[in-house]
Structures are given as structure tokens and as C-alpha cells.
Amino acid sequence: MGSFMILFTLLGGITLSAQSSINGTLGRKAGSLETTLLTFVTGTLFLALYLLFFGNGNLGALFDAPKWQLSAAFLGTVYLLFTVIAVPKIGVIAANISGIAGQLIAGMLIDHFGWFNSLEIHLDGKRILALGFMALALYLIYRGNKRSAAMAQAKATA
């Protein structure tokens, strides 16, 4: 089951990269807020139809949840908006690596302190080393993006 979940999230990451690229391009034409709204309205419609025919949970339980748990919806919206803004400026891979690095940092803190009633997994050298490699990857990718952009601009003006 664990390997299926890794494959499942890997496929989710692939779709997220495609979405980032498409949303970034659309955001240049339609605007960042407008593109983010389109994404959430479309998602809402698809999920509403899915729930109508296949839902077996308790939608009303959302009203009984602690208010801080409902903040996750806002956080997801902020993440998508920031990605739509960033992709046209730094590229898909740099935006995704930055997002993943942010997730790692937050995840390590959440795990270490057991915030939000999560499992406590203490910070160790391996996790810090992994974060360092992620920072190195982001640096190298961003630096390569800047060099490629400068070369393309020089080529266009020549």
C-alpha cells in the first residue's frame, strides 16, 4: 500500500507541475487572481458533482470542525495564487522546488513539535542534510534559469 501511495503522490506532483505551467501562462493573459479563481471554481464544480454521485462522508461535519482547521482552505488558495504569480517570473521548476522546500521546512517543524495533533518525528541530521540538498538544488536551478533567460534576451536583441 505504501508504494501505491508514493506512486499516487508522484502522479499528483506531475499534474501539479502541469497545472503550474498552464496557470502561469493563463495568469499572464487573464491575471493571477482571475486564474486562481477559475481553478477553484472549476475544482468546486467537479467536486460538487463527484460528491453528489459518489460522496459518502459527512459534509455537515465541516461546520462542527474547529475554526483553525478550516484555515487549510485559505492556505491552499494562497499557495496556488503565489504559484500563479511566480511561474512566469522564475519558471515552473524553480517555483515547484521553492514550494517543495517550503513544504519541507514547514513539515519538519510540524513533525518536530507535533503541531496540529500530528505525529512527532524529531529533527535530525539526515533531515537537515536533505533540506540543504534541496536548497542547493533550488540555487542551481534558479541560477541556470537566470543564465538561460539572459542568453535568450541577448539572442533576441542581436
C-alpha positions as a printed NumPy array, in Angstrom:
array([[  0.   ,   0.   ,   0.   ],
       [  2.894,   2.374,   0.773],
       [  4.375,   2.102,  -2.735],
       [  0.932,   2.797,  -4.216],
       [  0.684,   5.983,  -2.146],
       [  4.144,   7.076,  -3.33 ],
       [  3.07 ,   6.496,  -6.943],
       [ -0.224,   8.286,  -6.262],
       [  1.519,  11.378,  -4.87 ],
       [  4.146,  11.237,  -7.635],
       [  1.336,  11.432, -10.195],
       [ -0.177,  14.269,  -8.158],
       [  3.133,  16.115,  -8.384],
       [  3.224,  15.627, -12.152],
       [ -0.254,  17.082, -12.509],
       [  0.674,  19.954, -10.173],
       [  3.645,  20.871, -12.384],
       [  1.464,  20.826, -15.488],
       [ -1.129,  22.942, -13.691],
       [  1.557,  25.403, -12.54 ],
       [  2.795,  25.882, -16.085],
       [ -0.659,  26.254, -17.605],
       [ -1.862,  28.57 , -14.831],
       [  1.278,  30.693, -15.122],
       [  0.689,  31.163, -18.84 ],
       [ -3.005,  31.901, -18.35 ],
       [ -2.17 ,  34.264, -15.473],
       [ -0.114,  36.441, -17.836],
       [ -3.163,  36.879, -20.065],
       [ -6.108,  36.856, -17.677],
       [ -4.457,  37.925, -14.41 ],
       [ -3.23 ,  35.996, -11.382],
       [ -6.346,  36.432,  -9.24 ],
       [ -8.638,  35.587, -12.133],
       [ -6.692,  32.417, -12.956],
       [ -6.702,  31.346,  -9.321],
       [-10.458,  31.945,  -9.146],
       [-11.02 ,  29.869, -12.298],
       [ -9.041,  26.992, -10.824],
       [-11.023,  26.96 ,  -7.584],
       [-14.427,  27.47 ,  -9.21 ],
       [-13.732,  24.616, -11.639],
       [-12.494,  22.408,  -8.819],
       [-15.55 ,  23.244,  -6.737],
       [-17.895,  22.288,  -9.575],
       [-16.136,  18.978, -10.238],
       [-16.036,  18.078,  -6.549],
       [-19.692,  19.04 ,  -6.073],
       [-20.705,  16.701,  -8.898],
       [-18.488,  13.929,  -7.544],
       [-19.941,  14.33 ,  -4.039],
       [-23.454,  14.327,  -5.43 ],
       [-22.998,  10.911,  -7.031],
       [-20.242,   9.222,  -5.011],
       [-19.886,  11.114,  -1.728],
       [-20.158,   9.014,   1.402],
       [-18.742,  11.374,   4.003],
       [-20.424,  13.986,   6.128],
       [-20.248,  17.446,   4.568],
       [-22.065,  18.893,   7.571],
       [-19.143,  17.887,   9.814],
       [-17.235,  20.836,   8.365],
       [-19.45 ,  23.145,  10.406],
       [-18.502,  21.285,  13.601],
       [-14.752,  21.386,  12.949],
       [-12.553,  23.765,  14.965],
       [-12.148,  27.038,  13.082],
       [ -8.358,  26.726,  12.87 ],
       [ -8.768,  23.53 ,  10.824],
       [-10.824,  25.422,   8.254],
       [ -7.826,  27.703,   7.617],
       [ -6.37 ,  24.968,   5.386],
       [ -8.684,  26.123,   2.572],
       [ -7.254,  29.644,   2.786],
       [ -3.694,  28.319,   2.869],
       [ -4.288,  26.263,  -0.282],
       [ -5.635,  29.33 ,  -2.06 ],
       [ -2.592,  31.384,  -1.057],
       [ -0.253,  28.623,  -2.275],
       [ -1.959,  28.474,  -5.673],
       [ -2.015,  32.262,  -6.053],
       [  1.686,  32.565,  -5.197],
       [  2.499,  29.807,  -7.696],
       [  0.496,  31.507, -10.461],
       [  2.419,  34.726,  -9.794],
       [  5.848,  33.057,  -9.544],
       [  5.848,  30.694, -12.55 ],
       [  6.004,  33.368, -15.279],
       [  8.836,  35.112, -13.447],
       [ 11.099,  32.226, -12.332],
       [  9.836,  29.209, -14.3  ],
       [  7.953,  26.059, -13.354],
       [ 10.819,  24.076, -11.874],
       [ 12.135,  26.915,  -9.678],
       [  8.601,  27.652,  -8.459],
       [  7.975,  23.978,  -7.701],
       [ 11.324,  23.461,  -5.962],
       [ 10.665,  26.586,  -3.871],
       [  7.233,  25.262,  -2.949],
       [  8.634,  21.864,  -2.044],
       [ 11.417,  23.452,   0.039],
       [  8.8  ,  25.492,   1.888],
       [  6.773,  22.334,   2.466],
       [  9.85 ,  20.552,   3.802],
       [ 10.704,  23.354,   6.196],
       [  7.133,  23.618,   7.484],
       [  6.767,  19.829,   7.571],
       [  9.952,  19.412,   9.594],
       [  8.773,  21.97 ,  12.134],
       [  5.289,  20.436,  12.306],
       [  6.761,  16.949,  12.727],
       [  9.355,  18.053,  15.266],
       [  6.921,  19.858,  17.531],
       [  3.848,  17.718,  16.799],
       [  1.8  ,  20.758,  15.817],
       [ -1.812,  20.301,  14.689],
       [ -2.038,  16.969,  16.53 ],
       [  0.465,  15.338,  14.169],
       [  2.911,  12.547,  14.844],
       [  6.12 ,  13.798,  16.495],
       [  9.21 ,  12.995,  14.435],
       [ 12.203,  14.86 ,  15.762],
       [ 14.563,  16.824,  13.561],
       [ 17.845,  15.038,  12.948],
       [ 20.962,  15.436,  10.836],
       [ 19.548,  13.486,   7.892],
       [ 16.561,  15.781,   7.62 ],
       [ 18.728,  18.886,   7.849],
       [ 21.065,  17.456,   5.193],
       [ 18.077,  16.75 ,   2.928],
       [ 16.947,  20.352,   3.327],
       [ 20.468,  21.533,   2.472],
       [ 20.409,  19.479,  -0.727],
       [ 17.029,  20.97 ,  -1.599],
       [ 18.433,  24.479,  -1.076],
       [ 21.421,  23.605,  -3.285],
       [ 19.075,  22.268,  -5.993],
       [ 16.998,  25.461,  -5.849],
       [ 20.129,  27.607,  -6.116],
       [ 21.485,  25.678,  -9.11 ],
       [ 18.154,  25.62 , -10.93 ],
       [ 17.436,  29.303, -10.318],
       [ 20.956,  30.263, -11.387],
       [ 20.576,  28.179, -14.55 ],
       [ 17.218,  29.804, -15.269],
       [ 18.724,  33.284, -14.971],
       [ 21.599,  32.349, -17.288],
       [ 19.213,  30.854, -19.874],
       [ 16.959,  33.903, -19.716],
       [ 19.933,  36.252, -20.177],
       [ 21.156,  34.241, -23.168],
       [ 17.677,  34.253, -24.748],
       [ 17.383,  38.003, -24.253],
       [ 20.834,  38.616, -25.761],
       [ 19.902,  36.414, -28.721],
       [ 16.629,  38.294, -29.22 ],
       [ 18.337,  41.71 , -29.271],
       [ 21.134,  40.596, -31.627]])
